[in-house]
Amino acid sequence: MNTTSTYPAKAADEGVLVWDAPVRVFHWLMVVCFVGAYLTSESEVWRLVHVTLGYTMAGLVFFRIVWGFVGTYHARFASFIRGPKAVARYLRTLLSHQPEHHAGHNPAGALAIVGMLSLTAVIAATGWATYNDAAGEWVAELHEVIANGMLALVGLHIAAVVVSGWLHKENLVRSMLTGRKPGSPKHSIRSAWHVVAVLLLSAVLGFWYVQWPTSTGSPVGQSDHAHSAR
């Protein structure tokens, strides 16, 4: 299936189904987890929340890697990861105000996705080492540096979404909610795979429920006490 198309972005409002439900649930869970982890990074009171969100992100990355091989067409890495020439060509079309249209991720966006997945994995690994005192202070500092790098990449990604959406005349945020984008019916996926999305969301919520007991009146009290006792 060829995802590059000259199909105008002024297609019908309904569009075609491009993003399956697991990809969309993954995306918004990552947003929630990263924002939450970043906001709680300096707080001892919310340490367990911070750590749990970090572990959740690691699990989400693992899921996305698996889904990148077995998921629907536009979710698969093979459908959107391209070489430097494709990225350069796409960027040239942006500068010419005649952007190359892609039903799924464009080549430049694919770089951001790979970068964020990679940084998340490193952040989770250094965070685990820091939380469990498995390495020296340098790991904690590396964890913070990479987290700030992730924040910069997220900011760049948001800016690119705004610019790309404006040039393509597409609401990319809405497409990540509905799964639909302007395009030809030949680019549509057959199923949204809602069952997988529900299982993914249930696994995350279940993990949070186990990690954040409410019986003590504080979601972090028991774990912080256990951690300090080691």
N, C-alpha and C positions, 0 to 999 in steps of 0.2 A: 504494500500500500504506500503510495506517495503522499507525504504529508504537506509538501510544498504546493501551493496553489495560487493561481491568480484570481480565485474567487473573491469578489468584492466583500469588504467587511460590512457593507450595508445590507447584508442578507436579512432574511425574516427574523423578527424578534425572537422567535422560539429557538432558532439555531438548531444545531445537531448535538447529540450527546457525545462529548469528547472525554470528559473526566469522570471516571467511575467513582462510586461512593467511597471506597477505601482510600483513594488518593485524596479526596476532599476531606475526609475525617482526619487522615494523617496530617494534612496541611494545617488545619485549624487547631489540632491538638499540639502540634509543634509551636504554633504561635502562642497559645496559652502557656505552654510549659516554659518557653524561652523567656517570655515577659515575666512570668511568675518567678522563675529562677533568678533572673537578673535583679528584680526588685528585692528579693530576699537574700541576696548574696552577702550583704554586710551585717545581717542580723543573727545574733546567737539565738534569740527567742524563736525565730522561724527556721532554724537550721534544718530540722527534719523535713519541712516543706521544701526547702531549697534542694536538699539531697534527693528527696523522692521525685521531684520534677526532673532532676538531672538523670536519674535512673530511667524515668519514663521516656525521656528523649532518646536515651541509648536503645531502649526497647523499640521505640518507633523507627529509629534508623535501621535496626535489624529487620523489622517488618518491611520497610520501604525497599531495602536491598533485595529481599526475597520477592516482593511484589514487582520489582523492576525486571525480574526474569520470568515470572509466571503470570503476571497480571494482564490486563487488557492492553490493546495495542499501544495506545498513547502513553500508558504507564511504564512501558518497557524501555529500558535504557537504550536498547538497540534502535528504537524509533526516533530518539531525539539527540543522542550524543554524537556530535560530529567533530571533524578535525578543524585545525586552525583556518584552513581555506574557507570552509563553510561559515565559520564565525566572522571572518573578515568580510566575506561577501555580504552577509546579512547586515553588518554594521554599515557598509557602504550604501546599502539600499535605504537604511534609516537616514543617513546624511543627505541622500538625494530626495527625501520626502516621498519616495515611492517604495515603502517597506515591503520586503518579501513576506508573504503571508504563510503562516504555518498553522495547521489545524491544532497541533499539540504544542509542545515547548519549542521555541525558536532556538537556534544554535547558541546564541549569547546567554539566554536564560538557562540553558542546560549547564553551562559552566558554573553559574551561580548555584544551581541545585547540587551539583557534585561538590562544590566548595563547601556549602552549608552542611551537607551530609558528612563530609570528611572532618570538618571542624567540630561538629557535634560529637563525633566519635572520640576525638582527642580530648575535648572538654570533659566528656563523661569519664574517660580513663584517668585523666589527671585529677578530676574531682574525687573519684573513688580512692585514689592513692592518698590524696590530702585528708579526706574524711577518716580514713582508716590508719592514718599515720604510717603509711607504707613507704614513704620516701621523705626526703628532706624538704626544707623550706622552699627550695628552688622549684619544686613541683607546684606548690601553691601559687607561687608567682607566675609560673608558666600558665597555670589554669586561668588566672586573672587576665593575663595578656591575651590569650587565645579567645577568652570570652569577649573581651573588648573588640578583638578582630572580628568575631562573629557579629557583634552589634554593628560594626561598620559595614560588613557585607550585607546584613539585613537591610540597613539603610539604603545601600546602593541598589539592592533588589527592589525595594519599594519605589525608589526613584525611577528605576527602569520600567517597572510596571506602569507607573503613571505616564511616562513618556511614550512607551510602546502602545499603551491603550489609546492615548490621544492620536498618535500617528495612524494606528490601525482602525481608529473609530470603534473600539471595542471596550466593553466594561469587563475588564479581566477579573476584578474582584467578584462581580456577580457570577461570572462563569465558574469561579472556584466554589461558589455556593450552590449553583444549579447544575453544574456539570456541562452546561451547554455553551457553545460558541458559534458564531456565524461560520458557515462552511457548507460544502457539498455533502449530500447524503452519503456519498462513498466514504467519507471520513468518519462517519458515525460508528460508535461501538455498539454491539448488540445488547449488552446487559450492563447495568450499573453495579451489579454484585453487592446489593444491599446487605445480604447475610454476612459477608466478610466484614463489612463496615460495622455492623452491629456487634459482631464478635470482637473486633478491635477495640471499639469504644467500651464494651463491657469489661474487657481485660484491663484496660487502663483504669476505669472507675473502680473495679474490684481491687486492684493493686493499691489505689489511693485509700480505699476503705480499710484495708488491712494495715497500711502504714500509718494512718491517722486515726487512732482510736479516740472515741469521744467520751468514754466512760470516766476518764480522769478530769474532764473539763478542759484539758489542754492537749492539742494534737501533737505537741512536741515534748512535753514533760518527761514521759517515760523514756523515749529514745535518747534524749540529751543526757539523762541521768545514767543510762546504761553505757553511753559512749564515754562519759567522763569517768566511769568506774573502771574502764578497761586499763 
